[in-house]
Amino acid sequence: MGLHSYGAMGVDWEERVRFDRLREERLARIKSLLAESPLGALLCFDMSNIRYITATHIGTWAADKLNRFCLLPQGDEPIMWDFGSAARHHKLYNPWLGEERSRAGISTLRGAMSPASGRAESVAEKIRAELEARGLLSEPVGVDAVEPEVLFALQRAGVQVVDGQQLMQRSRMIKTSDEILLLNHACAMVDEAYDHLYQAMRPGFRENEAVALVNRVLYERGSEFVEGVNAISGERCSPHPHVFTDRAMRPGDPAYYDILHSYMGYRTCYYRTFAVGSASPALIDAYKRCRYYLDAAIALIKPGTTTGDVVAVWPKAQEFGFPDEEAAFALQFGHGVGLTIWEKPVFSRLVSLDHPEEIQEGMVFALETFWPSSDGWSAARIEEQLVVTATGCEVITRFPAEDLLVAGKPLYTVGGALGLEREVTSDRNTDLDHEAQVATPRANGRPVGDAGAYLAG
């Protein structure tokens, strides 16, 4: 493997992640792109963009509030307006930001503050004053996400607001060496979480228990934020509902998971599919088809290939039961992963065939595929996260997935271990001898071997 895995601690005898370099290279990259753009400044309210530019963070609770904001003017350093006392904290602990550039400032709390309070106007005036002082008031300002009242107040203050999301996406699309190390470590943490899940799954194990287990493992290993755990089992697998319940797993169930968490801000999006106790032939076939589409896509990844080239090997929506690509969106999918889980580039037949994007060295993205079983209710879902190298790619999600894993201890009958490949109900696994009036187990299972004896012990 070309990409190293390190411990989480900092040490003096081995160069691991260098956070000073991480901060400096991220800021330098967006400054360079801003300098080449027609924008006079970038104004960011999205917390991931703020973190990328300023390397400040006040907890994931603030991610959807749009209360904090930073301004990056052309040819200058960023200015950060933060949530109350957080601004004073940054002056003490974030010397790279500069004491005069960490300031208190608050927006409208997503409209919770009365418009008459003037909070939107206060934000607009802060931005207008900084732009005017630098001779940039007549230049367009790129904004990533904004509350409506703040947008209107900026326009009334004479600020020309344009889309800033594309510039931020371009900057974040190519990862630095330290970003890649952090993404690799985040995936290694999920490797362990899946091992815990594999050992815990059995009939009666509930989807919400799986979510609790994954959260415990990841937070104990240093996760900053478990954004979500999709835990889907049984007949809920097709169509994919994208949300967990308290459903208890039953013998023969499929179960697939997506684990999304953040280590030092850097995310994972990482699906795996299992069978509980045994797997039906229909589920096994679906898994093989799902794995084929994923591996066919991975085999194409290298600099110069386009997202359109990749999605061309994936099936059309109509081939797996959907009327069009919008209805099947995100089932055969790819997306950049960094400080958020859906970044450039996007791989989807909905957009990539007509608007392909070139794959470049240093991109990190996830590719995920889905295939419904012929039984009409089970399905397989697999996802790998990878880094684009100079000659191809390196997969950084390592929990085994080349074949369908069966979780839970094997069951033993008088004839030996019950087959791991079997239909879900017993009546579909016997051959009838009407003359002798006996039902004999059909010999269609796969041998358990030494590993099964060990698990049963």
HELIX and SHEET records of a PDB file:
HELIX    1   1 PHE A   19  GLU A   36  1                                  18    
HELIX    2   2 MET A   47  THR A   54  1                                   8    
HELIX    3   3 THR A   60  ALA A   62  5                                   3    
HELIX    4   4 ALA A   86  TYR A   93  1                                   8    
HELIX    5   5 GLU A   99  ARG A  101  5                                   3    
HELIX    6   6 PRO A  115  SER A  117  5                                   3    
HELIX    7   7 ARG A  119  ALA A  133  1                                  15    
HELIX    8   8 PRO A  148  ARG A  156  1                                   9    
HELIX    9   9 GLN A  165  MET A  173  1                                   9    
HELIX   10  10 SER A  177  ALA A  200  1                                  24    
HELIX   11  11 GLU A  207  GLU A  220  1                                  14    
HELIX   12  12 GLY A  234  CYS A  237  5                                   4    
HELIX   13  13 PRO A  281  ILE A  298  1                                  18    
HELIX   14  14 THR A  307  VAL A  311  1                                   5    
HELIX   15  15 ALA A  317  PHE A  320  5                                   4    
HELIX   16  16 SER A  426  ASN A  429  5                                   4    
HELIX   17  17 GLY A  449  ALA A  456  1                                   8    
SHEET    1   A 6 SER A 102  ALA A 104  0                                        
SHEET    2   A 6 ILE A  79  ASP A  82  1                                        
SHEET    3   A 6 PHE A  69  PRO A  73 -1                                        
SHEET    4   A 6 ALA A  41  CYS A  44 -1                                        
SHEET    5   A 6 VAL A 141  VAL A 143  1                                        
SHEET    6   A 6 VAL A 161  ASP A 163  1                                        
SHEET    1   B 3 PHE A 225  SER A 233  0                                        
SHEET    2   B 3 PRO A 254  TYR A 263 -1                                        
SHEET    3   B 3 TYR A 266  ARG A 267 -1                                        
SHEET    1   C 4 PHE A 225  SER A 233  0                                        
SHEET    2   C 4 PRO A 254  TYR A 263 -1                                        
SHEET    3   C 4 TYR A 270  VAL A 276 -1                                        
SHEET    4   C 4 LEU A 405  ALA A 407  1                                        
SHEET    1   D 5 GLU A 343  PHE A 347  0                                        
SHEET    2   D 5 PHE A 333  GLY A 336 -1                                        
SHEET    3   D 5 VAL A 364  PRO A 372 -1                                        
SHEET    4   D 5 ALA A 379  VAL A 388 -1                                        
SHEET    5   D 5 CYS A 393  VAL A 395 -1                                        
SHEET    1   E 2 TYR A 412  THR A 413  0                                        
SHEET    2   E 2 GLY A 416  ALA A 417 -1                                        
SHEET    1   F 2 THR A 430  ASP A 433  0                                        
SHEET    2   F 2 VAL A 438  PRO A 441 -1                                        
END                                                                             
